[in-house]
């Protein structure tokens, strides 16, 4: 997919456990924004290895990503599922303590 599509994927919230409120994406430095875009790209790739490496590089936990990352206006698990990346959707949901069905049922 084109990288330009994923630049638009970053929405306003990524909840951090150490912060009491949502963080605005505009406050991220360029490197953090690119790392989060890489996580979204890895989610759509359906590659466990690529997702693991992107999450590790971002220095954000699976739990925080599963609960706060927004890709193309959708939560991360839904985004992966709708892009046919069921393997990475399941992995993120498992590591974040979510269920794929539960997240998709909210939509």
Secondary structure as the mmCIF struct_conf table of DSSP 4:
data_model
#
loop_
_struct_conf.conf_type_id
_struct_conf.id
_struct_conf.beg_label_comp_id
_struct_conf.beg_label_asym_id
_struct_conf.beg_label_seq_id
_struct_conf.end_label_comp_id
_struct_conf.end_label_asym_id
_struct_conf.end_label_seq_id
HELX_RH_AL_P HELX_RH_AL_P1 UNK A 3 UNK A 7
TURN_TY1_P TURN_TY1_P1 UNK A 8 UNK A 9
BEND BEND1 UNK A 12 UNK A 12
TURN_TY1_P TURN_TY1_P2 UNK A 17 UNK A 18
BEND BEND2 UNK A 20 UNK A 21
HELX_RH_3T_P HELX_RH_3T_P1 UNK A 25 UNK A 27
BEND BEND3 UNK A 28 UNK A 28
HELX_RH_AL_P HELX_RH_AL_P2 UNK A 30 UNK A 45
TURN_TY1_P TURN_TY1_P3 UNK A 46 UNK A 46
HELX_RH_AL_P HELX_RH_AL_P3 UNK A 48 UNK A 58
TURN_TY1_P TURN_TY1_P4 UNK A 59 UNK A 59
HELX_RH_AL_P HELX_RH_AL_P4 UNK A 62 UNK A 68
STRN STRN1 UNK A 70 UNK A 71
TURN_TY1_P TURN_TY1_P5 UNK A 72 UNK A 73
STRN STRN2 UNK A 74 UNK A 75
HELX_RH_AL_P HELX_RH_AL_P5 UNK A 76 UNK A 82
TURN_TY1_P TURN_TY1_P6 UNK A 83 UNK A 84
HELX_RH_AL_P HELX_RH_AL_P6 UNK A 86 UNK A 96
TURN_TY1_P TURN_TY1_P7 UNK A 97 UNK A 97
HELX_RH_AL_P HELX_RH_AL_P7 UNK A 100 UNK A 106
#
